[in-house]
């Protein structure tokens, strides 16, 4: 037990939280590429991650598509950050938080 924890008697996770209040929930955020913007106020975001193969040790790219709520208009190819939210529809429980990088039109 560290000296700061011994003097306060509170775990570091709970320090700074007023009595009777819960700590703010940490929201997951992901960064991905917009692959479809054909729906109204919804974009499809492709999030890619690298996973190491259990036997061979080679890194493979795995991807997941998320439907995210977007109040603004985003173009295909834009890199956006999405954050988790309450379910907004059957397939949509993410919200576009910000535009990371706009796509360059060719």
C-alpha positions as CSV (number, residue, x, y, z in Angstrom):
1,X,0.0,0.0,0.0
2,X,1.5,3.4,-1.0
3,X,1.7,6.3,1.4
4,X,-0.9,8.4,-0.5
5,X,-3.4,5.6,-0.5
6,X,-2.7,4.9,3.2
7,X,-3.3,8.6,4.2
8,X,-6.5,9.0,2.2
9,X,-7.9,5.5,2.6
10,X,-9.4,5.7,-0.9
11,X,-8.4,3.7,-4.0
12,X,-6.9,5.9,-6.8
13,X,-9.8,5.0,-9.1
14,X,-12.3,6.6,-6.7
15,X,-10.3,9.7,-5.8
16,X,-11.9,13.0,-6.8
17,X,-15.5,11.7,-6.9
18,X,-17.9,13.5,-4.7
19,X,-20.0,11.3,-2.3
20,X,-23.2,10.1,-3.9
21,X,-22.0,10.6,-7.4
22,X,-20.8,8.0,-9.8
23,X,-17.6,8.3,-11.8
24,X,-18.1,9.3,-15.5
25,X,-18.3,6.2,-17.7
26,X,-15.3,5.9,-20.1
27,X,-16.6,5.9,-23.7
28,X,-14.8,3.8,-26.2
29,X,-13.5,5.6,-29.3
30,X,-12.4,4.1,-32.6
31,X,-10.8,5.6,-35.7
32,X,-11.9,4.4,-39.1
33,X,-12.6,5.2,-42.7
34,X,-16.0,6.2,-44.1
35,X,-17.0,3.6,-46.7
36,X,-20.6,4.6,-47.3
37,X,-22.6,7.8,-46.8
38,X,-25.7,6.9,-48.8
39,X,-28.1,6.9,-45.8
40,X,-29.6,9.9,-44.1
41,X,-27.6,11.0,-41.0
42,X,-25.8,7.7,-41.0
43,X,-22.3,6.7,-42.2
44,X,-20.7,3.3,-42.4
45,X,-17.2,3.3,-40.9
46,X,-14.6,0.6,-41.5
47,X,-12.3,0.1,-38.6
48,X,-9.2,-1.9,-39.2
49,X,-7.0,-3.5,-36.6
50,X,-3.9,-5.8,-36.7
51,X,-4.1,-9.2,-35.0
52,X,-1.2,-11.6,-34.5
53,X,-1.9,-15.1,-35.8
54,X,-1.7,-17.6,-32.9
55,X,0.4,-20.2,-34.6
56,X,2.4,-18.5,-37.3
57,X,2.9,-15.1,-35.7
58,X,2.1,-13.2,-38.8
59,X,0.1,-10.0,-38.4
60,X,-3.2,-10.0,-40.2
61,X,-5.6,-7.1,-40.9
62,X,-9.1,-7.6,-39.5
63,X,-11.8,-5.1,-40.1
64,X,-15.2,-4.3,-38.7
65,X,-18.0,-2.1,-40.1
66,X,-19.9,0.1,-37.8
67,X,-23.0,2.3,-38.5
68,X,-22.5,5.7,-36.9
69,X,-24.8,8.6,-36.5
70,X,-23.6,11.8,-38.3
71,X,-25.2,15.2,-38.1
72,X,-22.8,16.6,-40.6
73,X,-22.1,15.4,-44.1
74,X,-19.0,13.2,-44.4
75,X,-17.6,11.9,-47.7
76,X,-16.4,8.5,-48.6
77,X,-12.7,8.1,-47.7
78,X,-12.8,10.5,-44.8
79,X,-11.1,9.3,-41.7
80,X,-13.3,9.9,-38.6
81,X,-13.3,9.1,-34.9
82,X,-16.5,7.4,-33.6
83,X,-17.5,7.1,-30.0
84,X,-19.9,4.6,-28.3
85,X,-23.4,5.8,-27.4
86,X,-26.8,4.5,-26.5
87,X,-28.5,2.5,-29.2
88,X,-30.0,4.9,-31.7
89,X,-31.5,2.2,-34.0
90,X,-31.3,-1.6,-34.5
91,X,-27.8,-1.3,-36.0
92,X,-26.6,2.1,-34.9
93,X,-25.0,2.6,-31.5
94,X,-22.0,4.8,-32.5
95,X,-21.8,8.6,-33.1
96,X,-19.2,10.4,-35.2
97,X,-17.1,12.4,-32.7
98,X,-14.9,14.3,-35.1
99,X,-13.3,14.4,-38.5
100,X,-9.7,13.3,-38.3
101,X,-8.7,13.8,-41.9
102,X,-10.7,14.7,-45.0
103,X,-10.2,12.5,-48.1
104,X,-8.3,13.9,-51.0
105,X,-10.4,13.7,-54.2
106,X,-8.6,12.3,-57.2
